[in-house]
Amino acid sequence: MDKSSSMVVVSESVLPEVIVKVLRAKELRAASQQMSSSEACRIVGISRSAYYKYKDSVFRYVEQTSENVYSIGLMLKDRQGVLSAVISKLYEQGMNIIKINQNPPIDGVASVSLTVRRDTDERQDKSELKQALEKIDGVIDISLTAGL
């Protein structure tokens, strides 16, 4: 897309069928990393040339509300597996990690900041999430901000 292009949100119902099929092919490829573009095009019924013509210009609009986004600041012991346990717990809580920033440990403690999003409509109670993370061995301190 060149710099002079602007973005437009359009109802799928008025789009040409080829555009809708390109979107579906992109979704198939995203769902299965082993799927080739040729396979995805065959499944949805479009040519590869149509796919490559539009794939970088069409995207699904997914409204993301900030009420499901959390910023988490952690102080973790510099021990193998602590951050991995935090990530696993976030997964169990239905969180999708958007960003991780980890600083080098100082005096055996590393500061980590995470931005996570819950991809369901169900709102997570901030205190429940904090309590779940506090139970992890190696977590020293947590600050959690919801609804960024």
N, C-alpha and C positions, 0 to 999 in steps of 0.2 A: 504494500500500500504506500503510495507516495505521500509526501508531506502535505500536499494540497488537499488530500482526501479528508472527508469528515465522516464521523460515525453517525449511523442512523439506526434506531430501533424500529423494527417492522414486525408485524404479526406474521407468524409462520403460515397462516392460512392464505395470505396473499402472495407468498413467494413462489417463484417457479419451482416445479418439482425437483429439478436438478440441484438446486441450492439445498433443499431439505434433505435430499439423498447424500449430498456432500457432508452435511452436518452429521447425519447418521453414520456415515463411513468413518468420520473422525472419532465419533463416540465408540464405535466398534474397535478401532485401533487403540484408543486409550484404555479400553477395558481389557484388551488382550495384547500385551506387548509383543507377543510372538506373531501376531497377525500382520501380514504384509498389506500394503495399500492395494495391491492387485486383488487379494482375497476380499478385502472390505468392499471394494468397488463391485466385484462380482456378486457379493451377497446383496447389496442394495440396488444393483442394477444400473450402474453408470459406467462410463468409460473412464480409464485412468486419466486421459487428457482433461476431461471435465473436472475430475477430482483435483488434479494439480492446478488447473486454471483458477479454482475458487477456494481451495483449502486454506490459504493464508489470508483470505479476506472475509470469511464468514465465521461467526462465533455465536454460540448460544449465550443469551443474556440470562444470568442467574443472579437474582437479587439477593444480596448478602446483607443481612442486618447486622449491625454492630453489637446487638445484645447477646449474640452467641460467640463473641470474640473475647478472649481473656489474655491479659498480659501477666506473666508469672516471672517473678524474680526469685532465684534460689541461691542459697549458699550450700554447697555440697562438699563433703569430705573428699579429698583427693584419693579415691580408692576405686579400683577397677569395678565396673558394673553399676555404680550408683546412678549415673545419668541414664544408662540403659534401663534401669528399674523405673526411673521417673517416666521415661518415654513409654514403657510398657503399661504403666498405670494410667497414663493419659489415654492410651489406646483402649484400655478396658473401660474408661469413662466415656468413650465415644468421641474423643477429641482428635482433630486433624491438626498436625503441626504445620504452621505457616512459616515460622522463622525460629532459628536457634542461634544464640550468640554465647559462646563460652570463652571466658578469659582464662589465661594461664593461672594455675594455682599459686597462691602465696601462703606460706606457712601451713601447707596441707589443706587449704580451703580454696575451692574454685567458685567463682560467681558465674551463674548461668542465667540468661534471660530467654524466655520463650514466648512466642505469640502463638496461640492455639485458637481453633474454631470448632465449635460443636456443629456438625452438619445436619442435625435434626431440628425439628421445630420445638422439641422439648427443651425448656430452659433448665440449665444446670444450676443448682444451688451453689453459690460461691463457697459457703462454709463446708459443704460436703466435699467439694473438690479439694479444698485446702486440707481437710482432715485426712483424706485418702493419701495425699502426698506426704503429709507429716509422718505417717506410719512407716515410711520407707527408711530402712537403716542407711544412714549416711546423709540424710537431709538434715541440715542444721537449722536453716531458717527459710521462711517462705513469705513473699509478699504477692498478693494476687489482686488484680484489678479487673473487674468485669465490665462488659458493655462499652468497649472503646469506640 
